[in-house]
Structure formats: structure tokens, C-alpha cells
Amino acid sequence: MTVEVPCPTCRKTLKYDPANPHRPFCSERCRLIDLGEWASESHRIAGKPAAEELLSDDLPPSDERPH
């Protein structure tokens, strides 16, 4: 049984099938558009930036950390 899903980029309906090398996208073009949006930071995952997580108050001051 194959499931039909919308392409995340162009919303075209496609079969989510192992025979499609670009799944979940309908084409290489849509896959590259999505990759470019992540690279330009148009897409983001909610939450604190990684740098803020690393510099949280849970860590000891830098002069007390082992080198």
C-alpha cells in the first residue's frame, strides 16, 4: 500500500514510495529548494539557539571548568 502525501515545497500530491529517490519531495528541484531555505535560515526549529544552550546558567564559570 502506498500513501499519497503533498510535497513539502510545491504541495503537489505524490506517492510516498521507496521508488521515489526524492521522497518526501516530488523532485530534485523541490528537494534543493528546501535545502536552500534551511541554509538561508528561512526554516528554523523552535527553541534557543545552540550557543545559548551551551552558555546556560547550569555550567560553572569558564575559569572553574577543566581545560
PDBQT receptor file of N, H, CA, C and O in Angstrom, charges set to zero:
ATOM      1  N   MET A   1       0.843  -1.186   0.000  1.00  0.00    +0.000 N 
ATOM      2  CA  MET A   1       0.000   0.000   0.000  1.00  0.00    +0.000 C 
ATOM      3  C   MET A   1       0.886   1.247   0.000  1.00  0.00    +0.000 C 
ATOM      4  O   MET A   1       1.793   1.361   0.824  1.00  0.00    +0.000 OA
ATOM      5  N   THR A   2       0.636   2.161  -0.896  1.00  0.00    +0.000 N 
ATOM      6  H   THR A   2      -0.101   2.069  -1.566  1.00  0.00    +0.000 HD
ATOM      7  CA  THR A   2       1.379   3.415  -0.908  1.00  0.00    +0.000 C 
ATOM      8  C   THR A   2       0.487   4.532  -0.399  1.00  0.00    +0.000 C 
ATOM      9  O   THR A   2      -0.728   4.523  -0.598  1.00  0.00    +0.000 OA
ATOM     10  N   VAL A   3       1.098   5.470   0.246  1.00  0.00    +0.000 N 
ATOM     11  H   VAL A   3       2.085   5.477   0.408  1.00  0.00    +0.000 HD
ATOM     12  CA  VAL A   3       0.394   6.616   0.812  1.00  0.00    +0.000 C 
ATOM     13  C   VAL A   3       0.667   7.819  -0.066  1.00  0.00    +0.000 C 
ATOM     14  O   VAL A   3       1.787   8.003  -0.542  1.00  0.00    +0.000 OA
ATOM     15  N   GLU A   4      -0.354   8.644  -0.286  1.00  0.00    +0.000 N 
ATOM     16  H   GLU A   4      -1.264   8.495   0.100  1.00  0.00    +0.000 HD
ATOM     17  CA  GLU A   4      -0.163   9.881  -1.032  1.00  0.00    +0.000 C 
ATOM     18  C   GLU A   4       0.029  11.026  -0.053  1.00  0.00    +0.000 C 
ATOM     19  O   GLU A   4      -0.727  11.171   0.908  1.00  0.00    +0.000 OA
ATOM     20  N   VAL A   5       1.038  11.828  -0.306  1.00  0.00    +0.000 N 
ATOM     21  H   VAL A   5       1.652  11.709  -1.087  1.00  0.00    +0.000 HD
ATOM     22  CA  VAL A   5       1.377  12.958   0.561  1.00  0.00    +0.000 C 
ATOM     23  C   VAL A   5       1.663  14.181  -0.301  1.00  0.00    +0.000 C 
ATOM     24  O   VAL A   5       2.003  14.037  -1.475  1.00  0.00    +0.000 OA
ATOM     25  N   PRO A   6       1.533  15.385   0.261  1.00  0.00    +0.000 N 
ATOM     26  CA  PRO A   6       1.902  16.578  -0.501  1.00  0.00    +0.000 C 
ATOM     27  C   PRO A   6       3.406  16.822  -0.416  1.00  0.00    +0.000 C 
ATOM     28  O   PRO A   6       4.017  16.604   0.631  1.00  0.00    +0.000 OA
ATOM     29  N   CYS A   7       3.993  17.268  -1.505  1.00  0.00    +0.000 N 
ATOM     30  H   CYS A   7       3.497  17.444  -2.355  1.00  0.00    +0.000 HD
ATOM     31  CA  CYS A   7       5.400  17.665  -1.499  1.00  0.00    +0.000 C 
ATOM     32  C   CYS A   7       5.534  18.849  -0.536  1.00  0.00    +0.000 C 
ATOM     33  O   CYS A   7       4.746  19.790  -0.631  1.00  0.00    +0.000 OA
ATOM     34  N   PRO A   8       6.498  18.837   0.381  1.00  0.00    +0.000 N 
ATOM     35  CA  PRO A   8       6.649  19.940   1.331  1.00  0.00    +0.000 C 
ATOM     36  C   PRO A   8       6.944  21.288   0.666  1.00  0.00    +0.000 C 
ATOM     37  O   PRO A   8       6.698  22.335   1.265  1.00  0.00    +0.000 OA
ATOM     38  N   THR A   9       7.462  21.276  -0.550  1.00  0.00    +0.000 N 
ATOM     39  H   THR A   9       7.662  20.426  -1.037  1.00  0.00    +0.000 HD
ATOM     40  CA  THR A   9       7.823  22.525  -1.219  1.00  0.00    +0.000 C 
ATOM     41  C   THR A   9       6.702  23.052  -2.100  1.00  0.00    +0.000 C 
ATOM     42  O   THR A   9       6.250  24.182  -1.918  1.00  0.00    +0.000 OA
ATOM     43  N   CYS A  10       6.248  22.242  -3.057  1.00  0.00    +0.000 N 
ATOM     44  H   CYS A  10       6.615  21.324  -3.205  1.00  0.00    +0.000 HD
ATOM     45  CA  CYS A  10       5.268  22.730  -4.037  1.00  0.00    +0.000 C 
ATOM     46  C   CYS A  10       3.849  22.253  -3.762  1.00  0.00    +0.000 C 
ATOM     47  O   CYS A  10       2.917  22.690  -4.438  1.00  0.00    +0.000 OA
ATOM     48  N   ARG A  11       3.661  21.371  -2.790  1.00  0.00    +0.000 N 
ATOM     49  H   ARG A  11       4.418  21.016  -2.241  1.00  0.00    +0.000 HD
ATOM     50  CA  ARG A  11       2.373  20.829  -2.377  1.00  0.00    +0.000 C 
ATOM     51  C   ARG A  11       1.744  19.876  -3.393  1.00  0.00    +0.000 C 
ATOM     52  O   ARG A  11       0.597  19.468  -3.210  1.00  0.00    +0.000 OA
ATOM     53  N   LYS A  12       2.458  19.512  -4.455  1.00  0.00    +0.000 N 
ATOM     54  H   LYS A  12       3.390  19.843  -4.604  1.00  0.00    +0.000 HD
ATOM     55  CA  LYS A  12       1.967  18.541  -5.431  1.00  0.00    +0.000 C 
ATOM     56  C   LYS A  12       1.805  17.195  -4.730  1.00  0.00    +0.000 C 
ATOM     57  O   LYS A  12       2.669  16.797  -3.948  1.00  0.00    +0.000 OA
ATOM     58  N   THR A  13       0.710  16.493  -4.999  1.00  0.00    +0.000 N 
ATOM     59  H   THR A  13       0.008  16.815  -5.634  1.00  0.00    +0.000 HD
ATOM     60  CA  THR A  13       0.471  15.185  -4.399  1.00  0.00    +0.000 C 
ATOM     61  C   THR A  13       1.367  14.146  -5.062  1.00  0.00    +0.000 C 
ATOM     62  O   THR A  13       1.476  14.098  -6.288  1.00  0.00    +0.000 OA
ATOM     63  N   LEU A  14       2.010  13.314  -4.239  1.00  0.00    +0.000 N 
ATOM     64  H   LEU A  14       1.922  13.353  -3.244  1.00  0.00    +0.000 HD
ATOM     65  CA  LEU A  14       2.869  12.264  -4.768  1.00  0.00    +0.000 C 
ATOM     66  C   LEU A  14       2.727  11.023  -3.918  1.00  0.00    +0.000 C 
ATOM     67  O   LEU A  14       2.281  11.090  -2.772  1.00  0.00    +0.000 OA
ATOM     68  N   LYS A  15       3.105   9.894  -4.478  1.00  0.00    +0.000 N 
ATOM     69  H   LYS A  15       3.467   9.839  -5.409  1.00  0.00    +0.000 HD
ATOM     70  CA  LYS A  15       3.091   8.644  -3.734  1.00  0.00    +0.000 C 
ATOM     71  C   LYS A  15       4.374   8.560  -2.921  1.00  0.00    +0.000 C 
ATOM     72  O   LYS A  15       5.473   8.692  -3.459  1.00  0.00    +0.000 OA
ATOM     73  N   TYR A  16       4.223   8.341  -1.624  1.00  0.00    +0.000 N 
ATOM     74  H   TYR A  16       3.330   8.233  -1.187  1.00  0.00    +0.000 HD
ATOM     75  CA  TYR A  16       5.386   8.159  -0.747  1.00  0.00    +0.000 C 
ATOM     76  C   TYR A  16       5.832   6.712  -0.924  1.00  0.00    +0.000 C 
ATOM     77  O   TYR A  16       5.365   5.807  -0.232  1.00  0.00    +0.000 OA
ATOM     78  N   ASP A  17       6.729   6.525  -1.850  1.00  0.00    +0.000 N 
ATOM     79  H   ASP A  17       7.108   7.261  -2.412  1.00  0.00    +0.000 HD
ATOM     80  CA  ASP A  17       7.104   5.198  -2.307  1.00  0.00    +0.000 C 
ATOM     81  C   ASP A  17       8.630   5.088  -2.348  1.00  0.00    +0.000 C 
ATOM     82  O   ASP A  17       9.294   6.030  -2.780  1.00  0.00    +0.000 OA
ATOM     83  N   PRO A  18       9.201   3.966  -1.912  1.00  0.00    +0.000 N 
ATOM     84  CA  PRO A  18      10.652   3.793  -1.972  1.00  0.00    +0.000 C 
ATOM     85  C   PRO A  18      11.228   3.966  -3.375  1.00  0.00    +0.000 C 
ATOM     86  O   PRO A  18      12.423   4.226  -3.522  1.00  0.00    +0.000 OA
ATOM     87  N   ALA A  19      10.396   3.827  -4.404  1.00  0.00    +0.000 N 
ATOM     88  H   ALA A  19       9.426   3.616  -4.284  1.00  0.00    +0.000 HD
ATOM     89  CA  ALA A  19      10.878   4.001  -5.775  1.00  0.00    +0.000 C 
ATOM     90  C   ALA A  19      11.163   5.474  -6.095  1.00  0.00    +0.000 C 
ATOM     91  O   ALA A  19      11.845   5.771  -7.076  1.00  0.00    +0.000 OA
ATOM     92  N   ASN A  20      10.651   6.389  -5.282  1.00  0.00    +0.000 N 
ATOM     93  H   ASN A  20      10.098   6.147  -4.484  1.00  0.00    +0.000 HD
ATOM     94  CA  ASN A  20      10.899   7.822  -5.484  1.00  0.00    +0.000 C 
ATOM     95  C   ASN A  20      12.162   8.208  -4.708  1.00  0.00    +0.000 C 
ATOM     96  O   ASN A  20      12.117   8.285  -3.481  1.00  0.00    +0.000 OA
ATOM     97  N   PRO A  21      13.274   8.450  -5.382  1.00  0.00    +0.000 N 
ATOM     98  CA  PRO A  21      14.526   8.755  -4.673  1.00  0.00    +0.000 C 
ATOM     99  C   PRO A  21      14.516  10.125  -3.991  1.00  0.00    +0.000 C 
ATOM    100  O   PRO A  21      15.416  10.423  -3.205  1.00  0.00    +0.000 OA
ATOM    101  N   HIS A  22      13.523  10.956  -4.275  1.00  0.00    +0.000 N 
ATOM    102  H   HIS A  22      12.792  10.713  -4.913  1.00  0.00    +0.000 HD
ATOM    103  CA  HIS A  22      13.478  12.309  -3.709  1.00  0.00    +0.000 C 
ATOM    104  C   HIS A  22      12.490  12.440  -2.551  1.00  0.00    +0.000 C 
ATOM    105  O   HIS A  22      12.342  13.519  -1.976  1.00  0.00    +0.000 OA
ATOM    106  N   ARG A  23      11.812  11.335  -2.208  1.00  0.00    +0.000 N 
ATOM    107  H   ARG A  23      11.933  10.459  -2.675  1.00  0.00    +0.000 HD
ATOM    108  CA  ARG A  23      10.771  11.442  -1.194  1.00  0.00    +0.000 C 
ATOM    109  C   ARG A  23      11.312  12.056   0.084  1.00  0.00    +0.000 C 
ATOM    110  O   ARG A  23      12.439  11.720   0.450  1.00  0.00    +0.000 OA
ATOM    111  N   PRO A  24      10.628  12.899   0.771  1.00  0.00    +0.000 N 
ATOM    112  CA  PRO A  24       9.220  13.238   0.627  1.00  0.00    +0.000 C 
ATOM    113  C   PRO A  24       8.937  14.312  -0.426  1.00  0.00    +0.000 C 
ATOM    114  O   PRO A  24       7.810  14.797  -0.528  1.00  0.00    +0.000 OA
ATOM    115  N   PHE A  25       9.933  14.679  -1.192  1.00  0.00    +0.000 N 
ATOM    116  H   PHE A  25      10.849  14.286  -1.109  1.00  0.00    +0.000 HD
ATOM    117  CA  PHE A  25       9.753  15.702  -2.234  1.00  0.00    +0.000 C 
ATOM    118  C   PHE A  25       9.371  15.039  -3.550  1.00  0.00    +0.000 C 
ATOM    119  O   PHE A  25       9.608  13.848  -3.752  1.00  0.00    +0.000 OA
ATOM    120  N   CYS A  26       8.771  15.836  -4.450  1.00  0.00    +0.000 N 
ATOM    121  H   CYS A  26       8.579  16.804  -4.285  1.00  0.00    +0.000 HD
ATOM    122  CA  CYS A  26       8.356  15.276  -5.734  1.00  0.00    +0.000 C 
ATOM    123  C   CYS A  26       9.507  15.250  -6.731  1.00  0.00    +0.000 C 
ATOM    124  O   CYS A  26       9.459  14.500  -7.707  1.00  0.00    +0.000 OA
ATOM    125  N   SER A  27      10.544  16.058  -6.501  1.00  0.00    +0.000 N 
ATOM    126  H   SER A  27      10.583  16.667  -5.709  1.00  0.00    +0.000 HD
ATOM    127  CA  SER A  27      11.635  16.144  -7.473  1.00  0.00    +0.000 C 
ATOM    128  C   SER A  27      12.911  16.637  -6.805  1.00  0.00    +0.000 C 
ATOM    129  O   SER A  27      12.895  17.109  -5.668  1.00  0.00    +0.000 OA
ATOM    130  N   GLU A  28      14.002  16.520  -7.525  1.00  0.00    +0.000 N 
ATOM    131  H   GLU A  28      14.015  16.136  -8.449  1.00  0.00    +0.000 HD
ATOM    132  CA  GLU A  28      15.300  17.046  -7.065  1.00  0.00    +0.000 C 
ATOM    133  C   GLU A  28      15.212  18.562  -6.873  1.00  0.00    +0.000 C 
ATOM    134  O   GLU A  28      15.773  19.110  -5.924  1.00  0.00    +0.000 OA
ATOM    135  N   ARG A  29      14.506  19.226  -7.777  1.00  0.00    +0.000 N 
ATOM    136  H   ARG A  29      14.051  18.781  -8.548  1.00  0.00    +0.000 HD
ATOM    137  CA  ARG A  29      14.351  20.686  -7.694  1.00  0.00    +0.000 C 
ATOM    138  C   ARG A  29      13.719  21.088  -6.354  1.00  0.00    +0.000 C 
ATOM    139  O   ARG A  29      14.234  21.970  -5.667  1.00  0.00    +0.000 OA
ATOM    140  N   CYS A  30      12.605  20.443  -5.983  1.00  0.00    +0.000 N 
ATOM    141  H   CYS A  30      12.186  19.727  -6.541  1.00  0.00    +0.000 HD
ATOM    142  CA  CYS A  30      11.935  20.777  -4.721  1.00  0.00    +0.000 C 
ATOM    143  C   CYS A  30      12.825  20.449  -3.522  1.00  0.00    +0.000 C 
ATOM    144  O   CYS A  30      12.827  21.185  -2.536  1.00  0.00    +0.000 OA
ATOM    145  N   ARG A  31      13.575  19.359  -3.597  1.00  0.00    +0.000 N 
ATOM    146  H   ARG A  31      13.574  18.760  -4.399  1.00  0.00    +0.000 HD
ATOM    147  CA  ARG A  31      14.495  18.987  -2.519  1.00  0.00    +0.000 C 
ATOM    148  C   ARG A  31      15.561  20.059  -2.331  1.00  0.00    +0.000 C 
ATOM    149  O   ARG A  31      15.890  20.421  -1.201  1.00  0.00    +0.000 OA
ATOM    150  N   LEU A  32      16.104  20.569  -3.440  1.00  0.00    +0.000 N 
ATOM    151  H   LEU A  32      15.837  20.276  -4.358  1.00  0.00    +0.000 HD
ATOM    152  CA  LEU A  32      17.148  21.597  -3.360  1.00  0.00    +0.000 C 
ATOM    153  C   LEU A  32      16.592  22.943  -2.900  1.00  0.00    +0.000 C 
ATOM    154  O   LEU A  32      17.281  23.686  -2.201  1.00  0.00    +0.000 OA
ATOM    155  N   ILE A  33      15.374  23.263  -3.277  1.00  0.00    +0.000 N 
ATOM    156  H   ILE A  33      14.814  22.660  -3.845  1.00  0.00    +0.000 HD
ATOM    157  CA  ILE A  33      14.735  24.496  -2.789  1.00  0.00    +0.000 C 
ATOM    158  C   ILE A  33      14.625  24.433  -1.269  1.00  0.00    +0.000 C 
ATOM    159  O   ILE A  33      14.951  25.398  -0.578  1.00  0.00    +0.000 OA
ATOM    160  N   ASP A  34      14.166  23.295  -0.751  1.00  0.00    +0.000 N 
ATOM    161  H   ASP A  34      13.901  22.511  -1.313  1.00  0.00    +0.000 HD
ATOM    162  CA  ASP A  34      14.030  23.124   0.694  1.00  0.00    +0.000 C 
ATOM    163  C   ASP A  34      15.385  23.222   1.389  1.00  0.00    +0.000 C 
ATOM    164  O   ASP A  34      15.507  23.879   2.423  1.00  0.00    +0.000 OA
ATOM    165  N   LEU A  35      16.395  22.575   0.831  1.00  0.00    +0.000 N 
ATOM    166  H   LEU A  35      16.296  22.041  -0.009  1.00  0.00    +0.000 HD
ATOM    167  CA  LEU A  35      17.745  22.644   1.395  1.00  0.00    +0.000 C 
ATOM    168  C   LEU A  35      18.232  24.088   1.454  1.00  0.00    +0.000 C 
ATOM    169  O   LEU A  35      18.817  24.506   2.453  1.00  0.00    +0.000 OA
ATOM    170  N   GLY A  36      17.994  24.847   0.396  1.00  0.00    +0.000 N 
ATOM    171  H   GLY A  36      17.518  24.507  -0.416  1.00  0.00    +0.000 HD
ATOM    172  CA  GLY A  36      18.394  26.251   0.360  1.00  0.00    +0.000 C 
ATOM    173  C   GLY A  36      17.682  27.077   1.418  1.00  0.00    +0.000 C 
ATOM    174  O   GLY A  36      18.275  27.997   1.983  1.00  0.00    +0.000 OA
ATOM    175  N   GLU A  37      16.421  26.764   1.697  1.00  0.00    +0.000 N 
ATOM    176  H   GLU A  37      15.940  26.017   1.239  1.00  0.00    +0.000 HD
ATOM    177  CA  GLU A  37      15.682  27.501   2.727  1.00  0.00    +0.000 C 
ATOM    178  C   GLU A  37      16.252  27.218   4.108  1.00  0.00    +0.000 C 
ATOM    179  O   GLU A  37      16.300  28.116   4.949  1.00  0.00    +0.000 OA
ATOM    180  N   TRP A  38      16.689  25.974   4.361  1.00  0.00    +0.000 N 
ATOM    181  H   TRP A  38      16.651  25.245   3.679  1.00  0.00    +0.000 HD
ATOM    182  CA  TRP A  38      17.347  25.672   5.636  1.00  0.00    +0.000 C 
ATOM    183  C   TRP A  38      18.695  26.396   5.713  1.00  0.00    +0.000 C 
ATOM    184  O   TRP A  38      19.042  26.954   6.754  1.00  0.00    +0.000 OA
ATOM    185  N   ALA A  39      19.448  26.385   4.619  1.00  0.00    +0.000 N 
ATOM    186  H   ALA A  39      19.166  25.932   3.773  1.00  0.00    +0.000 HD
ATOM    187  CA  ALA A  39      20.776  27.017   4.604  1.00  0.00    +0.000 C 
ATOM    188  C   ALA A  39      20.690  28.521   4.820  1.00  0.00    +0.000 C 
ATOM    189  O   ALA A  39      21.565  29.109   5.456  1.00  0.00    +0.000 OA
ATOM    190  N   SER A  40      19.641  29.148   4.296  1.00  0.00    +0.000 N 
ATOM    191  H   SER A  40      18.929  28.671   3.779  1.00  0.00    +0.000 HD
ATOM    192  CA  SER A  40      19.485  30.602   4.465  1.00  0.00    +0.000 C 
ATOM    193  C   SER A  40      18.751  30.950   5.753  1.00  0.00    +0.000 C 
ATOM    194  O   SER A  40      18.477  32.119   6.022  1.00  0.00    +0.000 OA
ATOM    195  N   GLU A  41      18.435  29.933   6.548  1.00  0.00    +0.000 N 
ATOM    196  H   GLU A  41      18.657  28.982   6.330  1.00  0.00    +0.000 HD
ATOM    197  CA  GLU A  41      17.744  30.069   7.828  1.00  0.00    +0.000 C 
ATOM    198  C   GLU A  41      16.320  30.588   7.681  1.00  0.00    +0.000 C 
ATOM    199  O   GLU A  41      15.784  31.196   8.608  1.00  0.00    +0.000 OA
ATOM    200  N   SER A  42      15.696  30.352   6.514  1.00  0.00    +0.000 N 
ATOM    201  H   SER A  42      16.131  29.858   5.761  1.00  0.00    +0.000 HD
ATOM    202  CA  SER A  42      14.272  30.648   6.362  1.00  0.00    +0.000 C 
ATOM    203  C   SER A  42      13.451  29.642   7.162  1.00  0.00    +0.000 C 
ATOM    204  O   SER A  42      12.381  29.978   7.669  1.00  0.00    +0.000 OA
ATOM    205  N   HIS A  43      13.947  28.409   7.279  1.00  0.00    +0.000 N 
ATOM    206  H   HIS A  43      14.817  28.136   6.867  1.00  0.00    +0.000 HD
ATOM    207  CA  HIS A  43      13.345  27.382   8.122  1.00  0.00    +0.000 C 
ATOM    208  C   HIS A  43      14.153  27.327   9.403  1.00  0.00    +0.000 C 
ATOM    209  O   HIS A  43      15.381  27.398   9.383  1.00  0.00    +0.000 OA
ATOM    210  N   ARG A  44      13.446  27.199  10.518  1.00  0.00    +0.000 N 
ATOM    211  H   ARG A  44      12.447  27.142  10.534  1.00  0.00    +0.000 HD
ATOM    212  CA  ARG A  44      14.136  27.087  11.806  1.00  0.00    +0.000 C 
ATOM    213  C   ARG A  44      13.386  26.122  12.699  1.00  0.00    +0.000 C 
ATOM    214  O   ARG A  44      12.179  25.936  12.544  1.00  0.00    +0.000 OA
ATOM    215  N   ILE A  45      14.084  25.515  13.622  1.00  0.00    +0.000 N 
ATOM    216  H   ILE A  45      15.064  25.666  13.748  1.00  0.00    +0.000 HD
ATOM    217  CA  ILE A  45      13.467  24.671  14.636  1.00  0.00    +0.000 C 
ATOM    218  C   ILE A  45      13.305  25.531  15.878  1.00  0.00    +0.000 C 
ATOM    219  O   ILE A  45      14.243  26.207  16.299  1.00  0.00    +0.000 OA
ATOM    220  N   ALA A  46      12.115  25.506  16.464  1.00  0.00    +0.000 N 
ATOM    221  H   ALA A  46      11.352  24.956  16.122  1.00  0.00    +0.000 HD
ATOM    222  CA  ALA A  46      11.821  26.338  17.627  1.00  0.00    +0.000 C 
ATOM    223  C   ALA A  46      12.744  25.986  18.787  1.00  0.00    +0.000 C 
ATOM    224  O   ALA A  46      13.113  24.826  18.969  1.00  0.00    +0.000 OA
ATOM    225  N   GLY A  47      13.109  26.985  19.560  1.00  0.00    +0.000 N 
ATOM    226  H   GLY A  47      12.809  27.927  19.412  1.00  0.00    +0.000 HD
ATOM    227  CA  GLY A  47      13.944  26.780  20.741  1.00  0.00    +0.000 C 
ATOM    228  C   GLY A  47      15.091  27.765  20.774  1.00  0.00    +0.000 C 
ATOM    229  O   GLY A  47      15.262  28.587  19.874  1.00  0.00    +0.000 OA
ATOM    230  N   LYS A  48      15.866  27.661  21.829  1.00  0.00    +0.000 N 
ATOM    231  H   LYS A  48      15.727  26.993  22.560  1.00  0.00    +0.000 HD
ATOM    232  CA  LYS A  48      17.022  28.537  21.970  1.00  0.00    +0.000 C 
ATOM    233  C   LYS A  48      18.097  28.153  20.961  1.00  0.00    +0.000 C 
ATOM    234  O   LYS A  48      18.243  26.974  20.637  1.00  0.00    +0.000 OA
ATOM    235  N   PRO A  49      18.848  29.122  20.463  1.00  0.00    +0.000 N 
ATOM    236  CA  PRO A  49      19.996  28.779  19.620  1.00  0.00    +0.000 C 
ATOM    237  C   PRO A  49      20.985  27.916  20.419  1.00  0.00    +0.000 C 
ATOM    238  O   PRO A  49      21.069  28.032  21.641  1.00  0.00    +0.000 OA
ATOM    239  N   ALA A  50      21.707  27.079  19.740  1.00  0.00    +0.000 N 
ATOM    240  H   ALA A  50      21.639  26.985  18.746  1.00  0.00    +0.000 HD
ATOM    241  CA  ALA A  50      22.642  26.159  20.395  1.00  0.00    +0.000 C 
ATOM    242  C   ALA A  50      23.651  26.902  21.276  1.00  0.00    +0.000 C 
ATOM    243  O   ALA A  50      24.005  26.414  22.350  1.00  0.00    +0.000 OA
ATOM    244  N   ALA A  51      24.114  28.070  20.839  1.00  0.00    +0.000 N 
ATOM    245  H   ALA A  51      23.826  28.466  19.967  1.00  0.00    +0.000 HD
ATOM    246  CA  ALA A  51      25.086  28.832  21.631  1.00  0.00    +0.000 C 
ATOM    247  C   ALA A  51      24.496  29.206  22.993  1.00  0.00    +0.000 C 
ATOM    248  O   ALA A  51      25.197  29.168  24.005  1.00  0.00    +0.000 OA
ATOM    249  N   GLU A  52      23.218  29.564  23.021  1.00  0.00    +0.000 N 
ATOM    250  H   GLU A  52      22.649  29.595  22.199  1.00  0.00    +0.000 HD
ATOM    251  CA  GLU A  52      22.592  29.903  24.299  1.00  0.00    +0.000 C 
ATOM    252  C   GLU A  52      22.484  28.675  25.195  1.00  0.00    +0.000 C 
ATOM    253  O   GLU A  52      22.672  28.770  26.408  1.00  0.00    +0.000 OA
ATOM    254  N   GLU A  53      22.185  27.532  24.606  1.00  0.00    +0.000 N 
ATOM    255  H   GLU A  53      22.032  27.455  23.621  1.00  0.00    +0.000 HD
ATOM    256  CA  GLU A  53      22.106  26.295  25.377  1.00  0.00    +0.000 C 
ATOM    257  C   GLU A  53      23.457  25.982  26.005  1.00  0.00    +0.000 C 
ATOM    258  O   GLU A  53      23.519  25.571  27.164  1.00  0.00    +0.000 OA
ATOM    259  N   LEU A  54      24.530  26.169  25.263  1.00  0.00    +0.000 N 
ATOM    260  H   LEU A  54      24.480  26.502  24.321  1.00  0.00    +0.000 HD
ATOM    261  CA  LEU A  54      25.865  25.878  25.772  1.00  0.00    +0.000 C 
ATOM    262  C   LEU A  54      26.295  26.849  26.853  1.00  0.00    +0.000 C 
ATOM    263  O   LEU A  54      27.091  26.500  27.725  1.00  0.00    +0.000 OA
ATOM    264  N   LEU A  55      25.777  28.062  26.805  1.00  0.00    +0.000 N 
ATOM    265  H   LEU A  55      25.130  28.346  26.097  1.00  0.00    +0.000 HD
ATOM    266  CA  LEU A  55      26.171  29.083  27.766  1.00  0.00    +0.000 C 
ATOM    267  C   LEU A  55      25.139  29.261  28.874  1.00  0.00    +0.000 C 
ATOM    268  O   LEU A  55      25.062  30.331  29.477  1.00  0.00    +0.000 OA
ATOM    269  N   SER A  56      24.350  28.231  29.148  1.00  0.00    +0.000 N 
ATOM    270  H   SER A  56      24.413  27.362  28.658  1.00  0.00    +0.000 HD
ATOM    271  CA  SER A  56      23.300  28.331  30.151  1.00  0.00    +0.000 C 
ATOM    272  C   SER A  56      23.899  28.460  31.547  1.00  0.00    +0.000 C 
ATOM    273  O   SER A  56      25.088  28.225  31.762  1.00  0.00    +0.000 OA
ATOM    274  N   ASP A  57      23.048  28.835  32.477  1.00  0.00    +0.000 N 
ATOM    275  H   ASP A  57      22.082  29.026  32.303  1.00  0.00    +0.000 HD
ATOM    276  CA  ASP A  57      23.483  29.014  33.874  1.00  0.00    +0.000 C 
ATOM    277  C   ASP A  57      23.838  27.696  34.549  1.00  0.00    +0.000 C 
ATOM    278  O   ASP A  57      24.393  27.700  35.648  1.00  0.00    +0.000 OA
ATOM    279  N   ASP A  58      23.530  26.573  33.915  1.00  0.00    +0.000 N 
ATOM    280  H   ASP A  58      23.080  26.570  33.022  1.00  0.00    +0.000 HD
ATOM    281  CA  ASP A  58      23.831  25.274  34.512  1.00  0.00    +0.000 C 
ATOM    282  C   ASP A  58      25.325  24.962  34.506  1.00  0.00    +0.000 C 
ATOM    283  O   ASP A  58      25.775  24.084  35.243  1.00  0.00    +0.000 OA
ATOM    284  N   LEU A  59      26.084  25.658  33.700  1.00  0.00    +0.000 N 
ATOM    285  H   LEU A  59      25.718  26.371  33.102  1.00  0.00    +0.000 HD
ATOM    286  CA  LEU A  59      27.523  25.400  33.606  1.00  0.00    +0.000 C 
ATOM    287  C   LEU A  59      28.283  26.263  34.607  1.00  0.00    +0.000 C 
ATOM    288  O   LEU A  59      27.877  27.390  34.890  1.00  0.00    +0.000 OA
ATOM    289  N   PRO A  60      29.376  25.744  35.140  1.00  0.00    +0.000 N 
ATOM    290  CA  PRO A  60      30.192  26.583  36.031  1.00  0.00    +0.000 C 
ATOM    291  C   PRO A  60      30.876  27.690  35.219  1.00  0.00    +0.000 C 
ATOM    292  O   PRO A  60      31.027  27.563  34.004  1.00  0.00    +0.000 OA
ATOM    293  N   PRO A  61      31.285  28.761  35.879  1.00  0.00    +0.000 N 
ATOM    294  CA  PRO A  61      32.005  29.826  35.165  1.00  0.00    +0.000 C 
ATOM    295  C   PRO A  61      33.217  29.256  34.434  1.00  0.00    +0.000 C 
ATOM    296  O   PRO A  61      33.793  28.258  34.865  1.00  0.00    +0.000 OA
ATOM    297  N   SER A  62      33.594  29.881  33.348  1.00  0.00    +0.000 N 
ATOM    298  H   SER A  62      33.126  30.692  32.998  1.00  0.00    +0.000 HD
ATOM    299  CA  SER A  62      34.668  29.351  32.494  1.00  0.00    +0.000 C 
ATOM    300  C   SER A  62      35.977  29.172  33.244  1.00  0.00    +0.000 C 
ATOM    301  O   SER A  62      36.740  28.267  32.907  1.00  0.00    +0.000 OA
ATOM    302  N   ASP A  63      36.272  29.997  34.248  1.00  0.00    +0.000 N 
ATOM    303  H   ASP A  63      35.651  30.732  34.522  1.00  0.00    +0.000 HD
ATOM    304  CA  ASP A  63      37.540  29.850  34.970  1.00  0.00    +0.000 C 
ATOM    305  C   ASP A  63      37.520  28.644  35.912  1.00  0.00    +0.000 C 
ATOM    306  O   ASP A  63      38.568  28.250  36.424  1.00  0.00    +0.000 OA
ATOM    307  N   GLU A  64      36.341  28.048  36.150  1.00  0.00    +0.000 N 
ATOM    308  H   GLU A  64      35.489  28.367  35.735  1.00  0.00    +0.000 HD
ATOM    309  CA  GLU A  64      36.236  26.874  37.011  1.00  0.00    +0.000 C 
ATOM    310  C   GLU A  64      36.132  25.573  36.212  1.00  0.00    +0.000 C 
ATOM    311  O   GLU A  64      36.137  24.489  36.795  1.00  0.00    +0.000 OA
ATOM    312  N   ARG A  65      36.038  25.672  34.888  1.00  0.00    +0.000 N 
ATOM    313  H   ARG A  65      36.034  26.553  34.415  1.00  0.00    +0.000 HD
ATOM    314  CA  ARG A  65      35.916  24.489  34.047  1.00  0.00    +0.000 C 
ATOM    315  C   ARG A  65      37.278  23.879  33.779  1.00  0.00    +0.000 C 
ATOM    316  O   ARG A  65      38.270  24.597  33.657  1.00  0.00    +0.000 OA
ATOM    317  N   PRO A  66      37.333  22.530  33.683  1.00  0.00    +0.000 N 
ATOM    318  CA  PRO A  66      38.627  21.900  33.343  1.00  0.00    +0.000 C 
ATOM    319  C   PRO A  66      39.039  22.280  31.929  1.00  0.00    +0.000 C 
ATOM    320  O   PRO A  66      38.188  22.519  31.072  1.00  0.00    +0.000 OA
ATOM    321  N   HIS A  67      40.319  22.334  31.689  1.00  0.00    +0.000 N 
ATOM    322  H   HIS A  67      41.011  22.139  32.385  1.00  0.00    +0.000 HD
ATOM    323  CA  HIS A  67      40.841  22.718  30.359  1.00  0.00    +0.000 C 
ATOM    324  C   HIS A  67      41.100  21.530  29.520  1.00  0.00    +0.000 C 
ATOM    325  O   HIS A  67      41.538  21.665  28.377  1.00  0.00    +0.000 OA
TER     326      HIS A  67
